[in-house]
Amino acid sequence: MVSILACCANGSGTSLMMSMTLDKVIAAQGYKVSKTHHCSLSEGKNTSANYDIVLCPQNFTSMFADAEKKGVKVIGLKNVMSQKEMTEKLETCGADLK
């Protein structure tokens, strides 16, 4: 089972939409996910090491370089509401989702 964090600038709008899209992807693909959470980039940067995967808009991935060094998979999304893009990137990130 994996845990997934969705982050955006303020932690309310974009990350909430990302989280809702993530819930749809998890249900559609049957991924084994223990927990999901959405938050601001500042909270995410401080807590990202507690998660297996971090989702964020593409232009913020560099903020999670320390988490990546600890083995966290950081996924940047062009369209945070695209189930197709999210599924493709989750499938290729190397995490055991099934």
Secondary structure, DSSP 4 states (H G I P E B T S, - for coil): -EEEEEEESSSSSHHHHHHHHHHHHHHHHT--EEEEEEEEHHHHHHHGGGSSEEEEEGGGGGGGHHHHHTT-EEEEESSTT-HHHHHHHHHTS-----
